[in-house]
Amino acid sequence: MIFKDFDPLKGKMLQILDQNGKLVQPKLEPEIKKETLMKMYRTMVLGRVSDDKAIQYQRQGRMLTYAPNHGQEAAQVGSIAAMKDEDWLVLAFRELNAMLYKGVTLEQSYLYWYGNEEGSHFDDGVKVLPINVPIGSQINHAAGIAYAAKLQKKDEAAIVYIGDGGTSHGEFHEGVNFSGLFDLPVVIVIQNNQYAISTPRKKATKAKTLAQKAIAYGIPGIQVDGNDILAMYLATETARERANKGEGPTLIEAVTYRMGPHTTSDNPKLYRSDDEVKEWEKKDPLTRFKQYLIDKGYLTEAEDQALFEAAKTQVKETFQKVEQSGDVPLEEIFRYTYETMTPNLNEQYEEYKSYLEKAGA
C-alpha cells in the first residue's frame, strides 16, 4: 500500500513522473483510459488559458479580485479525476481546474469572479459546492456531507481542498478530527503551494511535512509531488478506495507552487525571489503531462497547439458573454444565503431597496 511505502516521517514523497515527463516508477503508473487522460489534459489547458486571461481581465478593470491557479493544475485535476461521479467537490477559492473537470462551466466561474452570483448556481447534477472564501470552513462542510452519506449508506465521498496556510486554522483541525473519529469518506487535499499569501510554509508550522499532521488524527497521510498528475491520481484513487471500504479519511499533501500572486491584490515579488520562481517553472505540470501523453502516442505537438488555440477562442467568447450578462437584480444579493429568505434578510432587502429608490439608483 502506498501509504506505508511513502511515509512522510521518513521524507518519502510519492512521484511517478519526473519534471521532464518521464516515468521514474513505472510499476506505480495508474491504469487510466486514454479518453480520461485526454479529458484531464484538456481541462488543464483550458484552466491554464482561462486563468492567465482572468488576470489580464482583472488588470484591465473588467473583473473583480481573482485568485490565480497557474502551476497547480495537476494537484487539482489529478485528484478530482480519481473520484467518482457521485462524489462531492468541496472547495476553497483556488480550485478552478477541479471545478471545470467536475462540470462547472467556464462561464459560471467567470461570472462569480465578475461579481455575478449566478456564478454560484451550477447545473443540476453537478455535485460541487460554491466557492468558499472563509479559510478552513470548507473542511467542516466536507465532513458534514460525508457524515450524511455514511448515515444514509450512500456510496458517496467528498474531496476537499485547502491551502498550506489554511492548515493553521482551527476549523481544519476540527473537521479532520471529526472525520477521523467517525471514519468518514473524505479525501483532504492540502495544496501546499509554499505560501499562505506572503508567509512561507516553513514559518507557518514546525512540522517537516503537512502530511504528517494526519498522524494526530489517526488517519493515513501522504506527501505527493503535486505537479505530477499521475502521482496525484494514484494517491487519490487509493484514498477513495479506503473511503469506499468504510476505512475513513485520508490526508494528501500536494507539494506544488503558486506561480502567480495569491490574488490579484498581491505582489509576490515583495516576498519571494525570481530565482525561486524560475526553478519551479522547470517543474510545470502541463509540460510534464504533455510529454507523457506524447510518449504514449496520445498527443502530437500539432494537436497540442490546436488545443491551446481552441481554449483561447473559448475563453474570449465566454468572457464576452459574461460582460453582456447585465446587472444583477438586487434580490439576488440576498436570496441564496438560506433556502428561504429569513425575516431579517427580507427586512434588509426592503430597507436597501427603499434606499436605492430614494437615491434614484
C-alpha positions as CSV (number, residue, x, y, z in Angstrom):
1,M,0.0,0.0,0.0
2,I,1.5,3.4,-1.0
3,F,0.7,4.9,2.4
4,K,3.2,2.5,4.0
5,D,5.8,2.8,1.3
6,F,5.8,6.6,1.3
7,D,5.9,7.6,4.9
8,P,6.1,11.4,5.3
9,L,8.1,11.0,8.5
10,K,10.8,9.3,6.5
11,G,10.9,12.1,3.9
12,K,9.5,9.9,1.2
13,M,7.4,11.7,-1.4
14,L,5.3,9.9,-4.0
15,Q,6.4,10.7,-7.5
16,I,5.7,8.8,-10.7
17,L,6.6,11.3,-13.4
18,D,9.7,13.5,-13.1
19,Q,9.8,17.1,-14.2
20,N,10.6,16.0,-17.8
21,G,7.5,13.8,-18.0
22,K,9.4,10.5,-17.8
23,L,8.3,7.6,-15.7
24,V,10.5,7.1,-12.6
25,Q,8.4,4.4,-11.1
26,P,6.7,2.5,-13.9
27,K,5.2,-0.1,-11.5
28,L,3.1,2.6,-9.9
29,E,1.8,4.0,-13.2
30,P,-2.0,4.0,-12.7
31,E,-4.3,2.4,-15.3
32,I,-6.2,5.4,-16.8
33,K,-8.1,5.2,-20.1
34,K,-7.0,7.3,-23.0
35,E,-10.2,9.3,-23.1
36,T,-9.8,10.1,-19.4
37,L,-6.2,11.2,-19.8
38,M,-7.1,13.4,-22.6
39,K,-10.0,14.9,-20.7
40,M,-7.6,15.6,-17.9
41,Y,-5.2,17.4,-20.2
42,R,-7.9,19.4,-22.0
43,T,-9.1,20.6,-18.6
44,M,-5.6,21.6,-17.6
45,V,-5.1,23.5,-20.9
46,L,-8.4,25.3,-20.5
47,G,-7.6,26.0,-16.9
48,R,-4.2,27.5,-17.7
49,V,-5.5,29.7,-20.6
50,S,-8.6,30.9,-18.7
51,D,-6.5,31.6,-15.6
52,D,-3.9,33.7,-17.4
53,K,-6.7,35.6,-19.2
54,A,-8.6,36.2,-16.0
55,I,-5.6,38.1,-14.6
56,Q,-5.5,40.2,-17.7
57,Y,-9.2,41.0,-17.5
58,Q,-8.8,41.9,-13.8
59,R,-5.9,44.2,-14.6
60,Q,-8.0,45.9,-17.3
61,G,-10.7,46.6,-14.7
62,R,-13.1,44.1,-16.3
63,M,-13.2,41.6,-13.4
64,L,-13.0,41.7,-9.6
65,T,-10.2,40.4,-7.4
66,Y,-9.2,36.9,-8.7
67,A,-7.2,34.0,-7.2
68,P,-4.9,32.5,-9.8
69,N,-4.4,28.8,-10.3
70,H,-1.3,28.8,-12.6
71,G,1.0,26.0,-11.6
72,Q,-1.5,24.0,-9.5
73,E,-3.4,22.3,-12.4
74,A,-2.1,18.8,-11.7
75,A,-2.7,18.9,-8.0
76,Q,-6.4,19.6,-8.8
77,V,-7.1,17.6,-11.9
78,G,-5.1,14.5,-10.9
79,S,-7.1,14.3,-7.7
80,I,-10.6,15.1,-8.9
81,A,-10.2,12.7,-11.9
82,A,-9.7,9.8,-9.4
83,M,-13.0,10.5,-7.7
84,K,-16.4,9.1,-8.8
85,D,-19.2,10.9,-10.5
86,E,-21.4,10.6,-7.4
87,D,-18.8,12.2,-5.1
88,W,-18.9,15.8,-3.9
89,L,-16.3,18.5,-4.7
90,V,-15.8,20.9,-1.7
91,L,-13.5,23.8,-2.5
92,A,-11.9,26.9,-1.2
93,F,-11.3,29.5,-3.9
94,R,-8.3,28.4,-5.9
95,E,-9.8,25.2,-7.5
96,L,-10.8,26.4,-11.0
97,N,-9.4,23.3,-12.6
98,A,-11.1,20.9,-10.3
99,M,-14.4,22.8,-10.9
100,L,-14.0,22.6,-14.7
101,Y,-13.3,18.9,-14.6
102,K,-16.3,18.2,-12.3
103,G,-18.8,20.0,-14.6
104,V,-18.8,23.7,-13.6
105,T,-18.7,25.8,-16.8
106,L,-16.1,28.4,-17.5
107,E,-19.0,30.9,-17.9
108,Q,-20.2,30.2,-14.3
109,S,-16.6,30.5,-13.0
110,Y,-16.1,33.8,-14.7
111,L,-19.5,35.1,-13.6
112,Y,-18.5,34.5,-10.0
113,W,-15.3,36.5,-10.3
114,Y,-17.1,39.1,-12.3
115,G,-19.4,39.7,-9.3
116,N,-22.5,38.0,-10.5
117,E,-23.9,35.5,-8.0
118,E,-25.3,33.4,-10.8
119,G,-21.8,32.1,-11.0
120,S,-22.5,30.0,-7.9
121,H,-25.6,28.5,-9.4
122,F,-24.4,25.3,-11.0
123,D,-26.3,23.0,-13.4
124,D,-28.4,20.2,-12.0
125,G,-26.4,17.1,-11.2
126,V,-23.1,19.0,-10.7
127,K,-22.1,18.0,-7.2
128,V,-19.9,21.0,-6.4
129,L,-20.3,23.4,-3.5
130,P,-19.9,27.1,-4.2
131,I,-16.6,28.9,-3.7
132,N,-15.7,29.2,0.0
133,V,-13.6,32.2,1.0
134,P,-13.5,31.9,4.8
135,I,-10.4,29.9,5.4
136,G,-10.8,26.4,6.6
137,S,-14.6,26.2,7.0
138,Q,-14.8,24.0,3.9
139,I,-13.3,21.1,5.8
140,N,-16.3,21.0,8.1
141,H,-18.6,21.3,5.1
142,A,-17.0,18.2,3.6
143,A,-17.2,16.3,6.9
144,G,-20.9,17.1,7.1
145,I,-21.5,15.8,3.6
146,A,-19.5,12.7,4.2
147,Y,-21.3,12.1,7.5
148,A,-24.7,12.4,5.8
149,A,-23.6,9.9,3.1
150,K,-22.5,7.5,5.8
151,L,-25.7,7.8,7.7
152,Q,-27.7,7.3,4.5
153,K,-25.5,4.4,3.5
154,K,-24.7,6.0,0.1
155,D,-21.6,5.2,-1.9
156,E,-20.5,8.8,-1.9
157,A,-17.4,10.6,-0.7
158,A,-16.3,14.2,-0.5
159,I,-13.0,15.6,-1.7
160,V,-12.0,18.9,-0.1
161,Y,-9.1,21.3,-0.9
162,I,-7.3,23.6,1.4
163,G,-4.0,25.6,1.2
164,D,-1.0,25.1,3.3
165,G,-1.8,28.3,5.3
166,G,-5.3,27.0,5.9
167,T,-4.0,24.1,8.0
168,S,-3.1,26.6,10.7
169,H,-6.8,27.5,11.1
170,G,-8.9,25.9,13.8
171,E,-11.6,24.6,11.5
172,F,-9.1,22.5,9.7
173,H,-8.3,20.6,12.9
174,E,-11.9,20.3,13.9
175,G,-13.0,19.0,10.5
176,V,-10.2,16.5,10.1
177,N,-10.5,15.3,13.7
178,F,-14.3,14.8,13.3
179,S,-13.8,12.9,10.0
180,G,-11.2,10.6,11.5
181,L,-13.3,9.9,14.6
182,F,-16.3,8.8,12.7
183,D,-14.4,7.1,9.8
184,L,-16.0,9.4,7.3
185,P,-15.5,9.1,3.5
186,V,-13.4,12.2,3.0
187,V,-10.3,12.9,0.9
188,I,-8.5,16.0,2.2
189,V,-6.1,17.6,-0.3
190,I,-3.7,20.2,1.0
191,Q,-2.4,22.3,-1.9
192,N,1.0,23.2,-0.4
193,N,1.9,26.0,-2.9
194,Q,4.6,27.1,-0.5
195,Y,3.0,30.4,0.6
196,A,0.0,31.5,2.7
197,I,-0.3,34.9,1.0
198,S,3.2,36.2,1.9
199,T,4.0,33.7,4.7
200,P,6.3,30.8,3.6
201,R,5.3,27.3,4.7
202,K,8.4,27.0,6.9
203,K,7.2,29.9,9.0
204,A,3.6,28.5,9.4
205,T,4.4,25.2,11.1
206,K,7.4,23.5,12.7
207,A,6.3,20.1,11.2
208,K,8.6,18.9,8.5
209,T,5.6,18.0,6.3
210,L,2.0,18.8,6.3
211,A,1.1,15.2,5.5
212,Q,2.4,14.0,8.9
213,K,-0.3,16.0,10.6
214,A,-2.6,13.1,9.8
215,I,-0.9,11.0,12.5
216,A,-2.5,13.1,15.2
217,Y,-5.9,12.2,13.8
218,G,-5.2,8.5,13.4
219,I,-5.6,8.6,9.6
220,P,-3.2,7.9,6.8
221,G,-1.2,10.9,5.3
222,I,1.0,11.0,2.3
223,Q,3.2,13.7,0.7
224,V,2.8,13.8,-3.1
225,D,4.6,15.6,-5.9
226,G,1.6,17.9,-6.6
227,N,2.9,18.8,-10.1
228,D,2.9,15.1,-11.0
229,I,-0.7,14.3,-12.2
230,L,-0.2,10.5,-12.1
231,A,1.0,10.6,-8.5
232,M,-1.9,12.7,-7.5
233,Y,-4.3,10.4,-9.3
234,L,-2.8,7.3,-7.6
235,A,-2.9,8.8,-4.2
236,T,-6.5,9.9,-4.5
237,E,-7.6,6.7,-6.1
238,T,-6.2,4.8,-3.2
239,A,-7.8,7.2,-0.7
240,R,-11.2,6.8,-2.4
241,E,-10.9,3.0,-2.2
242,R,-10.3,3.4,1.5
243,A,-13.4,5.6,1.8
244,N,-15.4,3.1,-0.2
245,K,-14.5,0.3,2.3
246,G,-15.5,2.4,5.3
247,E,-11.9,2.9,6.4
248,G,-12.3,6.7,6.8
249,P,-10.5,9.8,5.6
250,T,-7.1,10.3,4.0
251,L,-4.8,13.4,4.1
252,I,-2.9,14.2,0.9
253,E,-0.3,16.9,0.8
254,A,0.3,18.1,-2.8
255,V,3.6,19.8,-3.0
256,T,3.2,22.4,-5.7
257,Y,3.8,26.0,-6.3
258,R,1.7,29.1,-6.9
259,M,3.4,30.7,-9.9
260,G,1.4,33.9,-9.7
261,P,0.2,36.1,-6.9
262,H,-2.0,34.9,-4.0
263,T,-4.7,37.1,-5.5
264,T,-4.6,40.0,-8.0
265,S,-4.3,42.2,-4.9
266,D,-1.0,40.7,-4.1
267,N,2.6,41.4,-5.2
268,P,4.7,38.2,-4.8
269,K,7.9,40.0,-5.7
270,L,7.9,41.5,-2.3
271,Y,8.4,38.2,-0.5
272,R,10.0,35.7,-2.9
273,S,12.9,35.7,-5.4
274,D,12.8,35.4,-9.2
275,D,15.3,32.6,-9.0
276,E,12.9,30.6,-6.9
277,V,10.1,31.1,-9.4
278,K,12.4,30.1,-12.3
279,E,13.3,26.8,-10.5
280,W,9.6,25.9,-10.2
281,E,9.0,26.8,-13.8
282,K,11.1,23.8,-14.7
283,K,8.5,21.6,-12.9
284,D,5.5,22.9,-14.8
285,P,2.7,20.3,-14.5
286,L,1.4,20.9,-18.1
287,T,4.8,20.4,-19.6
288,R,5.5,17.0,-18.0
289,F,2.0,15.7,-18.6
290,K,2.2,16.8,-22.2
291,Q,5.4,14.9,-22.7
292,Y,3.9,11.8,-21.0
293,L,1.0,11.9,-23.5
294,I,3.3,12.4,-26.4
295,D,5.4,9.4,-25.3
296,K,2.3,7.2,-25.1
297,G,1.3,8.3,-28.7
298,Y,-1.9,10.1,-27.4
299,L,-0.9,13.6,-28.4
300,T,1.2,15.4,-31.0
301,E,2.7,18.9,-30.9
302,A,0.3,20.0,-33.6
303,E,-2.7,18.7,-31.6
304,D,-1.4,20.3,-28.5
305,Q,-1.2,23.7,-30.3
306,A,-4.7,23.2,-31.6
307,L,-6.0,22.6,-28.0
308,F,-4.5,25.8,-26.8
309,E,-5.9,27.8,-29.8
310,A,-9.3,26.3,-29.1
311,A,-9.1,27.2,-25.5
312,K,-8.2,30.8,-26.3
313,T,-11.2,31.1,-28.6
314,Q,-13.5,29.6,-25.9
315,V,-12.2,31.9,-23.2
316,K,-12.6,35.0,-25.4
317,E,-16.1,34.1,-26.4
318,T,-17.1,33.1,-22.9
319,F,-15.9,36.4,-21.3
320,Q,-17.7,38.4,-24.0
321,K,-20.9,36.6,-22.9
322,V,-20.2,37.3,-19.3
323,E,-19.7,41.0,-19.9
324,Q,-23.0,41.1,-21.7
325,S,-24.8,39.5,-18.8
326,G,-26.0,42.8,-17.4
327,D,-26.6,44.0,-13.9
328,V,-27.5,41.5,-11.1
329,P,-31.1,42.0,-9.7
330,L,-30.9,43.4,-6.2
331,E,-32.8,40.4,-4.8
332,E,-30.1,38.1,-5.9
333,I,-27.7,39.5,-3.4
334,F,-30.0,38.4,-0.5
335,R,-31.7,35.3,-1.9
336,Y,-29.3,32.4,-1.6
337,T,-27.9,32.6,1.9
338,Y,-30.8,30.3,3.0
339,E,-33.3,28.2,1.1
340,T,-35.9,30.7,2.0
341,M,-35.1,34.3,2.9
342,T,-35.3,34.9,6.7
343,P,-37.3,37.8,8.1
344,N,-34.1,39.6,8.9
345,L,-32.8,39.2,5.3
346,N,-36.2,40.4,4.0
347,E,-36.0,43.4,6.2
348,Q,-32.5,44.2,4.9
349,Y,-33.6,43.7,1.3
350,E,-36.6,46.0,1.7
351,E,-34.6,48.7,3.5
352,Y,-31.8,48.7,0.9
353,K,-34.4,48.7,-2.0
354,S,-36.1,51.7,-0.5
355,Y,-32.7,53.4,-0.1
356,L,-31.8,52.9,-3.7
357,E,-35.2,54.1,-4.9
358,K,-34.8,57.3,-2.9
359,A,-31.3,57.8,-4.2
360,G,-32.7,57.4,-7.8
361,A,-30.4,54.4,-8.4
